[in-house]
Amino acid sequence: MDAPISINNNGNDCDNWNEYDNGKYNDKKNNCIKPEGSTIRQCLINNRLTSCSRYYKDGRVEGLSKINTNDIMDNMINNTIVDLKEKQIELTNKTNDIDSILNELISQRNLENQQLFFVDYNTNNLEDKKTLYEKTNKEFERTENDVNINKIQFQDFLVKKEIIGKQLDNYYTYTKWLIIFLIIVGLFNFMFSNILE
């Protein structure tokens, strides 16, 4: 890792590496580095390599600029593991929440489907019962009409029977009187025929 502030021999900041050596050091920005094949630190000023190793020749600044990457890596790994565990717990909680919500939604959807099934079933039953009621009602009306017609016809029959009965009684009476009359006429005829002889 480079020191956060790089200075050159003149005390000025280094220029950006930009396109130097086909952009090979572009990611180094304006830091003082050891370019490939060089044993001293250099930076780019006015597009020329300029030594900046004079400030490091006693090793004090260079030694101070060294960073203990092992501690950084250990801290990063520990923080990453802690963060990972926290994220894993959070993910587990979120997964449980989602599962709970999905189960509730599925349960409600199943209940809704059951209710819709029973609504359809009851609607069909009501339609069937309505049809059956209408059919039974029509049959009852037809039967009632037939009974009323038969009743009227029976009453007509009774009236006609009474009329015919009265006529028969009259005929019987007439016949009886006619027979009596004929008997009387026959007796008179018999009596007068015996007297005349």
Sequence and secondary structure as in RCSB ss.txt:
>XXXX:A:sequence
MDAPISINNNGNDCDNWNEYDNGKYNDKKNNCIKPEGSTIRQCLINNRLTSCSRYYKDGRVEGLSKINTNDIMDN
MINNTIVDLKEKQIELTNKTNDIDSILNELISQRNLENQQLFFVDYNTNNLEDKKTLYEKTNKEFERTENDVNIN
KIQFQDFLVKKEIIGKQLDNYYTYTKWLIIFLIIVGLFNFMFSNILE
>XXXX:A:secstr
   SS B TTS B B  TTTTTTTTGGGTT  B  TT SS EEEETTEEEE GGGGTTSHHHHHT   HHHHHHH
HHHHHHHHHHHHHHHHHHHHHHHHHHHHHHHHHHHHHHHHHHHHHHHHHHHHHHHHHHHHHHHHHHHHHHHHHHH
HHHHHHHHHHHHHHHHHHHHHHHHHHHHHHHHHHHHHHHHHHHHHH 
